[in-house]
Amino acid sequence: CMPLTHSVATRLGKKLTDVRKSGLLWWLRPDGKTQVTIEYLQHADGSVEPQKIHTVVISTQHAEPLKATRSKECAGYTGPDATAPSMEEMNKLITEEVVKSTLREIKL
């Protein structure tokens, strides 16, 4: 059995890969890293119960904001071209499409 923090971090990493490979967040590059901190309640008998996810950290490589284009970043891509979003927009999209999407599926 995997520790809960490791399990959640692994799911976030998988989602990061999925949204990159699907083309949803085409400007992401491989080699993302995730870290999760969970707040626990310690019982009198020494056992612990997860209370909430306290912190999620994601670090990932990405195309150059506002300059990189999808046709140049994605080999073989022939659809409509797009420019990579700003850093602020990248952060929002990662938060919505990776973090919130993954955490909605997890019940502590």
C-alpha positions as YAML, in Angstrom:
chain: A
units: angstrom
residues:
- id: 1
  name: CYS
  ca: [0.00, 0.00, 0.00]
- id: 2
  name: MET
  ca: [1.37, 3.40, -1.03]
- id: 3
  name: PRO
  ca: [1.42, 6.35, 1.40]
- id: 4
  name: LEU
  ca: [-1.50, 8.69, 0.68]
- id: 5
  name: THR
  ca: [0.73, 11.65, -0.26]
- id: 6
  name: HIS
  ca: [2.62, 9.48, -2.75]
- id: 7
  name: SER
  ca: [-0.61, 8.12, -4.22]
- id: 8
  name: VAL
  ca: [-2.09, 11.61, -4.73]
- id: 9
  name: ALA
  ca: [1.17, 12.96, -6.18]
- id: 10
  name: THR
  ca: [1.32, 10.01, -8.59]
- id: 11
  name: ARG
  ca: [-2.24, 10.67, -9.77]
- id: 12
  name: LEU
  ca: [-1.43, 14.34, -10.34]
- id: 13
  name: GLY
  ca: [1.65, 13.36, -12.35]
- id: 14
  name: LYS
  ca: [-0.42, 10.98, -14.46]
- id: 15
  name: LYS
  ca: [-3.00, 13.69, -15.14]
- id: 16
  name: LEU
  ca: [-0.21, 16.11, -16.09]
- id: 17
  name: THR
  ca: [1.02, 13.56, -18.64]
- id: 18
  name: ASP
  ca: [-2.51, 12.88, -19.90]
- id: 19
  name: VAL
  ca: [-3.37, 16.53, -20.61]
- id: 20
  name: ARG
  ca: [-0.03, 16.99, -22.36]
- id: 21
  name: LYS
  ca: [-0.36, 13.90, -24.55]
- id: 22
  name: SER
  ca: [-4.02, 14.58, -25.39]
- id: 23
  name: GLY
  ca: [-3.08, 18.04, -26.67]
- id: 24
  name: LEU
  ca: [-5.32, 19.83, -24.18]
- id: 25
  name: LEU
  ca: [-2.30, 21.57, -22.66]
- id: 26
  name: TRP
  ca: [-0.03, 21.13, -25.69]
- id: 27
  name: TRP
  ca: [2.54, 23.63, -24.41]
- id: 28
  name: LEU
  ca: [3.53, 21.37, -21.50]
- id: 29
  name: ARG
  ca: [6.75, 19.40, -21.87]
- id: 30
  name: PRO
  ca: [7.73, 16.10, -20.25]
- id: 31
  name: ASP
  ca: [9.45, 15.77, -16.87]
- id: 32
  name: GLY
  ca: [6.83, 17.31, -14.58]
- id: 33
  name: LYS
  ca: [7.20, 16.84, -10.84]
- id: 34
  name: THR
  ca: [4.53, 16.80, -8.12]
- id: 35
  name: GLN
  ca: [4.54, 17.06, -4.34]
- id: 36
  name: VAL
  ca: [1.60, 16.79, -1.95]
- id: 37
  name: THR
  ca: [1.26, 17.60, 1.76]
- id: 38
  name: ILE
  ca: [-1.69, 16.27, 3.74]
- id: 39
  name: GLU
  ca: [-2.87, 17.44, 7.15]
- id: 40
  name: TYR
  ca: [-3.64, 14.61, 9.57]
- id: 41
  name: LEU
  ca: [-5.45, 14.29, 12.90]
- id: 42
  name: GLN
  ca: [-3.56, 12.10, 15.36]
- id: 43
  name: HIS
  ca: [-5.75, 9.97, 17.62]
- id: 44
  name: ALA
  ca: [-4.93, 8.99, 21.21]
- id: 45
  name: ASP
  ca: [-3.95, 5.49, 20.08]
- id: 46
  name: GLY
  ca: [-1.30, 6.94, 17.73]
- id: 47
  name: SER
  ca: [-3.24, 6.32, 14.53]
- id: 48
  name: VAL
  ca: [-3.71, 9.18, 12.10]
- id: 49
  name: GLU
  ca: [-6.66, 10.24, 9.94]
- id: 50
  name: PRO
  ca: [-6.25, 12.47, 6.88]
- id: 51
  name: GLN
  ca: [-8.14, 15.75, 7.28]
- id: 52
  name: LYS
  ca: [-7.34, 17.77, 4.17]
- id: 53
  name: ILE
  ca: [-4.89, 18.21, 1.37]
- id: 54
  name: HIS
  ca: [-2.77, 21.08, 2.63]
- id: 55
  name: THR
  ca: [-0.40, 21.82, -0.26]
- id: 56
  name: VAL
  ca: [0.03, 20.77, -3.89]
- id: 57
  name: VAL
  ca: [3.20, 21.73, -5.76]
- id: 58
  name: ILE
  ca: [3.64, 21.09, -9.49]
- id: 59
  name: SER
  ca: [6.76, 21.90, -11.42]
- id: 60
  name: THR
  ca: [6.84, 21.31, -15.16]
- id: 61
  name: GLN
  ca: [8.73, 22.33, -18.24]
- id: 62
  name: HIS
  ca: [6.71, 24.31, -20.77]
- id: 63
  name: ALA
  ca: [6.96, 26.09, -24.10]
- id: 64
  name: GLU
  ca: [7.88, 29.77, -24.08]
- id: 65
  name: PRO
  ca: [4.84, 31.79, -22.99]
- id: 66
  name: LEU
  ca: [3.27, 34.05, -25.64]
- id: 67
  name: LYS
  ca: [5.90, 33.04, -28.24]
- id: 68
  name: ALA
  ca: [5.90, 29.28, -28.89]
- id: 69
  name: THR
  ca: [3.43, 27.98, -31.46]
- id: 70
  name: ARG
  ca: [1.69, 24.62, -31.50]
- id: 71
  name: SER
  ca: [2.79, 23.82, -35.06]
- id: 72
  name: LYS
  ca: [6.45, 24.13, -34.02]
- id: 73
  name: GLU
  ca: [6.13, 22.49, -30.59]
- id: 74
  name: CYS
  ca: [4.08, 19.44, -31.58]
- id: 75
  name: ALA
  ca: [5.70, 17.24, -34.22]
- id: 76
  name: GLY
  ca: [3.22, 16.20, -36.89]
- id: 77
  name: TYR
  ca: [0.50, 18.59, -35.75]
- id: 78
  name: THR
  ca: [-1.49, 19.89, -38.72]
- id: 79
  name: GLY
  ca: [-4.51, 21.52, -37.08]
- id: 80
  name: PRO
  ca: [-5.10, 25.21, -36.47]
- id: 81
  name: ASP
  ca: [-2.08, 26.95, -35.01]
- id: 82
  name: ALA
  ca: [-2.06, 28.51, -31.54]
- id: 83
  name: THR
  ca: [0.38, 30.46, -29.43]
- id: 84
  name: ALA
  ca: [1.33, 29.33, -25.92]
- id: 85
  name: PRO
  ca: [-0.57, 31.22, -23.22]
- id: 86
  name: SER
  ca: [0.92, 33.64, -20.69]
- id: 87
  name: MET
  ca: [2.47, 32.26, -17.49]
- id: 88
  name: GLU
  ca: [-0.58, 33.44, -15.56]
- id: 89
  name: GLU
  ca: [-2.90, 31.58, -17.94]
- id: 90
  name: MET
  ca: [-0.68, 28.47, -17.86]
- id: 91
  name: ASN
  ca: [-0.91, 28.44, -14.06]
- id: 92
  name: LYS
  ca: [-4.71, 28.80, -14.19]
- id: 93
  name: LEU
  ca: [-5.06, 26.00, -16.76]
- id: 94
  name: ILE
  ca: [-2.80, 23.63, -14.79]
- id: 95
  name: THR
  ca: [-4.78, 24.41, -11.64]
- id: 96
  name: GLU
  ca: [-8.11, 23.69, -13.34]
- id: 97
  name: GLU
  ca: [-7.23, 20.83, -15.70]
- id: 98
  name: VAL
  ca: [-4.74, 18.97, -13.50]
- id: 99
  name: VAL
  ca: [-5.05, 19.90, -9.82]
- id: 100
  name: LYS
  ca: [-8.78, 20.52, -9.36]
- id: 101
  name: SER
  ca: [-9.76, 17.81, -11.83]
- id: 102
  name: THR
  ca: [-7.64, 15.22, -10.00]
- id: 103
  name: LEU
  ca: [-8.55, 16.29, -6.47]
- id: 104
  name: ARG
  ca: [-12.29, 16.12, -7.24]
- id: 105
  name: GLU
  ca: [-11.82, 12.37, -7.73]
- id: 106
  name: ILE
  ca: [-10.17, 11.88, -4.30]
- id: 107
  name: LYS
  ca: [-12.11, 11.34, -1.08]
- id: 108
  name: LEU
  ca: [-10.10, 11.49, 2.13]
...
